[in-house]
């Protein structure tokens, strides 16, 4: 079967000015927070990868963090150099099968002292790589008590350290595979949960999920593909939040209620898709763009795409990357570079404002998110996720804007069209992003 994929993204960048004529105002999120959520993974300088190229690729993409850890014995100085040269921070984890807590804490202190540390992460997929802790093998098809003890002790080690206690701890991934009910479907085990670990056991500050876009339960290219993968409720068709923290997917141990899941602090440390079959390089690129937006819109604080560059030493992982093995960029790299360049921002302590806008008869496949930059500029992000056809929508603004600039991030970072005096915009969402900048300044001064 041949598939046609249509994903459209529109960003309305609006310079702050008084708005009148509409009562409904939407609070903005910080644009810098959205940019901070964008991450990926890399072996940095091992497994055939080049440190200089890793720096270059990270700078080009505009990603803000890497999922990393003590696996692979990468020199700690390289992480510090990446932070200083590319602004990257790192989630710092045990990764696959390790239980060396002293090494994790020691190296974490070195990263924390330089500002390069983002968070600590528990074991990577113990259902696949079970750790041995305190002489006991756990995970996979055995008891998960050793996994639980390791995560409990990781949390205690971080929170008892004067330097590190300020950093969040992310849980293990694939806790939905627990064989016995050790309570890893909770951040802190509530009273009366009846788990094998004591009530009050503290594991993490954030839930951690590997909600890959395509899954045996959702294998096809379809409408709202990445929107559904980010869904925190039972409606999610992939390996999502509910199957790991609501009702565990292997044995259905009860966890959080759906209302609690909606506000549960959460991160994704792996997601993405391979290229092949119905997923062309173009669909791969558009999936990753909409996925970062969907994840942030639906409450995921951080999202890491697997992978920066294709693996050359691991079967089955040759078509995930933003970059090919020779470091030539795929479309996903170019599109993300253009998006992060147009939305580029710096930290701010100012409280985001509100913007008056409305979208009449908004289709179910069209989503919106209001961001605000540190200089006060609003960015209204609109994106569509439909397999066939296009959607025509009209955005009504609460003010007439003197200048409207249209950008196409699939072709570059300069405007492709300039309009003047607009209070509404009628847009056609098709198979690529559009970025619309609204300003009271003439284009020559932007």
N, C-alpha and C positions, 0 to 999 in steps of 0.2 A: 504494500500500500504506500502511496506517496503522500507525504504530509506537507502542509504549508503552514508556516508559523508566522504570526503577526504580533509583535510586541512593540508598543509605542510608549515613549517616555517624553514628557514635556516638563520643562522646568521654567517657571515664571519667576524671574529675579526682580524684585520690586524694591526700589529705594524708599525708605521710610518717609511718609508725608501724611498729613491729615486726611482721613477718609470719612466721607459723609454719604448718606443716602441709603445705607444698609445697616440693619440692627444686628445681624448675626455675624459675630467675629470669631475667628478660629485662632486659638493659641498656637504659637510657633514652637518648634523644637530648634535647638542650636544646630546650625549647619556643621560646626566643628565636631559636635558629638556624633553626627552621622559619619563624617569622614573618619573619626577615631574608631568607628565600629568596623571599618573595612580592613580585613586581614587576609593572610594566606600562609602557606607553609613552604619551607625550603630546607634542603640539606646543607645549604650555605657554601660549604667548601669541601664536603666529602661526597661519596657516592657519585663521583664524576662531575660535581658541580664546581664552579669557579667563583671564588669570593669577589673579585672585582665585578664580574658579571651579575652576581647577586645584588650588589650595591646598585649597579646601574639599572637593573630591572625594577628594584623596589622604588627607586627615585622616579622612574618613568611612570609606573603604575599609580603612584600616589597612595599606596597602601600605608597604613599607620602601625601595623603590628604583625608579628610572626608568631605562629604556634611553634614552640621550641621546648628544649629540655636537655636532660643529661645524657640521653641516648646518642651515641655516635662520637663522643669525645671530641667535639668541635672546640677549639681553643676559646676560652671565655673572652679573651680580648677581641675576638672577631665580633661577638655580640655587642660589645661596648663600642667598637668601631662602627658597626652598622647603626647603632643608636646615634652616634655623633655625626655620621656622614649622611644618613638617610632619615633620621628622626624616628627610627623604629623603636618600639617597645616589644617586650616578649612575655607571653604566657610561659611559665617555667614549670615543666612537668616531669614526672617519672617516665612517661611514655610507655613503651611496650615491654612489660615483664619486669622492669626494674623495681627494687624496693629499697634502694640506697638513700634513705632519708638524710643522713648526715651530709652526703655529697650535694643533695638537692638544696638543703638549707645553706650550706657553705657557699655554693656558687650563686644562689639567690641573693645572698648578702652582697656579693660583689656587684651584681647587676643593680640591686637597690641603691647602692652607694653612688652609682653614676646616673641614676634616673632612668635606666633602661628596663626596669622591671614593671610589668603590667599586673600580673597575677600568678598564683600557683595553681597547678592542675594535678588532679589525681591520675590514677592508672588509666592507660589507654586500652579500651576494649578488653577487659579481663576475660571475656568469653572467648577471645582468640589468643591472648597472650597472658596466661595466668601467672601472677607473681608468686614467689616463695618469700614468706615473711615470718620471722622468728622461728624458722625451721619447718614451717608448714606451707605446703603448696595449696593455693586456692584459685578460685575462678574456674573457667571452662565448665566441665561437667562435675566438678567436685564442690565441696562446701565453699561458700564465699565468705566465711568468717575471717580468714586471713586477709582478704581484700578489704573487708570492713575495718579490721584492726589497723591496717596500713593507712587507710584514709582518715580514720579517727586520729591516729598519731601524727599524720601530716598536718591536720588542722591544728592540733594542740601545739606542735612544734613551731608553726608559723605564728600563731596568736600569742605564744609565750616569749617570742623574740622581740626585744625592744625596737629594733629597726624594721622588722618585717611585719609586725602585727597590723600595720596600716593597710597591707595589701590583701585583696580578697582571695579566697580559696575557691576554686572551681571543682566540682565533683568529678568522679570518674565518668567515663563514657560507656555507654551500653550497659548501664545498671539494670535495664529491663530484662537482662538475661539471667538475673540471679537464680540459682538453683534452690537455695534456701532463703527464707525471708529474713535477711539481715538488716533491712530498713534503709538500704541505699536509695530507695525511691523518695527519701526525705532529705532535706538539708539538715534538719535537726529532728530526731525521732520524737514524735509527740507522745504525750502520756496516753497509755491504754492502747498502743498500736499492736501489741502482741508479737513483736518481732524477736528474733534470736539475740539481738543486741539490746542493751538496756535503754529504757525511755530516757530521753534527754541527751543521748549520744549525738555529738555535733560532728558533721561531716564536711560541710561546705557552706559558702555564702551564695553561690550561684549553681543552678542546675546546668548540666553540660550534655549536649545532644549532638549526634551525627545524623542530621536529617537530610541525607542526600536527596537531590531533586527527583531522581528516577529510582524506582523500587519495584520489586515483583508485584506489589499491590497497585502500583501506578506506573506501568512501564512505557506508556505511549506519550507522544507529544500531544498536549491537550490544553484547552482553555484554562487559564489561571494556574498553570503548572507550578510556578514557584510560590505563588500566593498560598496555595494549598499546602505546600511543603513547610511553610512557616506557621501554619495554623497550630495554636497551642491546645486545641480541643480534640475530642474523639473524631472530628471530621477530617483530621489529617490522615492522608492515605499512606504516607511514608513512615519511616522510623523516627517519629517526632516526639514532642514533649509528653503527650498523653501516654504513649506506650512505654515510657521510661519513668515517669513521675506521677501518672494518674492511675494506671492499672498496668503493671509490668507485662510486657508482651510474651514472655516465656511461660510464666505461671500465674499471671493475673493477680499478683499481690497488690492490695489496695494502697494507694498513695494519696495525693492531694485531690480535692474536689475540683471540678471545672472552674468555678469562680476563683478558687485559689490559684489555679494554673494561669489564669489570665494576668495575674500580677506577680507571679513567681519570678524572681531575678534569674535570668538565663542567658546562656551563651551557646554558640555553635562552634565547635573546634574542628569540625570537618563537614564540608558539603561540596557540591559541585556535580559535574557530569563528564563522562567521556564523550569524545566525538566518534560517531560511527552510526551506520544505519540511518534512521530518520533524523538523528541529531547531527546536522551539518555544522561546519565551523561557524556559520552565521547564527544558527540557533543556539549553539554553545555560548557565543558572545552575548546574545540578547538575554538568554537565560541567566547568565551571571550578573548582568546589569540589574535586571528586575529582581533577582534574588536578594542582592544587597539591600535594595529599597524595601522589599517585602519584609525582610527580616527585621530591619530597624523599625518600620511602621508597625509591625506586630509585636514589638516588645523585646526583641533580642538585642542585648547591649553590645555584643561583639560577634562577628561572623568571620570565620576563616575558610577560604576556598582551598580545596585540595586540587591544584597544586601550582606553585609558581612556574616550575619547569618540569617537563615530562621526565619521569624516572627512566634511566637507561639500564638499571640493574635489577628491575623488579617486574616480573611478568604481569600483564593486565593493566599497567599504569602508564601506558605510553601516550594516551590521548586526553589526559585531564588538563594539561598545563596552559597557563597564559602564554608560555613560551615553548617552542619546540626544543629538542635536545641540542640543536646548534645555536640556541638563543635567539632565533628569529621570532618576532612577536606574532602571535595569532590575532585575529580580529578582536578577541576578548581583551587583549592587552591594549590595543589601540583605543577601543571604545571606553574602557575604564580610565585610561590616561586622559582622554578628552573630557569625560565627566568630572573627574577629580580636579582637573585644571580649571574648568569653568566654575565649579563650586568651591574652589580653594578658599580656605579660611584659617584663622588663627584663634587661639583660646580667648575666651571672654568671661568675665564674671557677671556681666549684665543679664538681667532677667529677660528672656525672649518676650517680644510683644505679641500683638494680635493683628490679623488682617481680615478685612471684610471681603469675602468672595463667595460665590455659589456656582454650582454646576447643575443645571436642570436636567432631569431624567438621566442621571449618571448610569451608564451600563454597569452590569455586575463585573465585567472584565476591565473596568477602568478604576484606578486607585489614585488617591491624592495624599500628599504629605506636605505640610507647610514647615519650611526651615527658615531660620534667620541667621545671617552672618554677623560677625562681631562688629562690623561698621553700621549695623542697622538694616542692611539690605535683606528683604524677604525673598525667599526662593520657594515658589509653589511648584511642587513636583507632581506631575501627572503621568501615569504610565498605564498602558493597556496590555492585556495578556489574552489574545484570542488567536485561534489557529487559522481561521479563514476570515477574509473580509477586512473592513475598516469600520471605525466608529467616528461619527461627527458629533462633537460636543461644543457647547458654548459656555465659556467662563465669564461670568458677570463680576466685575470689579466695583468697588465702592468709590472709585475716583477715576477721572480721565487722566491717563498718563501721556505726556507729550511725546515720548520716544519709545518705540518697541523694536527690539532687535531679535532676530530669529537665528538660532544656532543649530547646527546639525552635527552632533558629536560622532556620527559615523563617517563624517567627511573632514572634520577639523575642529579648531577652536576659535575660528573667526566667524563673525556674523555672515549668514547667507542671504539675509533680507533685512531691510530697515523700513519701519512704518512710523507714522506720526499720529498722535492724538487718538488714543483708544481707551474706551471704558469697558469694552467686552471683546472677547476673542473667540472666533469659531475655528476649531481645530479639527484636522483629520488625523486620527491616530492610526498608523499603519504598521510597518515592519521595522521602524528604527526610531531612535530618540530624537526629539526636538527640544531645544532649550530657548525659552522666550524671556528676554530681559526687558523689564519695564523701568523707565527712568525719567526723571524730570530734567536731566542734563542732555544736551545735544550729543550725538554720537562721537564727535571729535574730542570730547572731554572725558569719555568713559575710560 
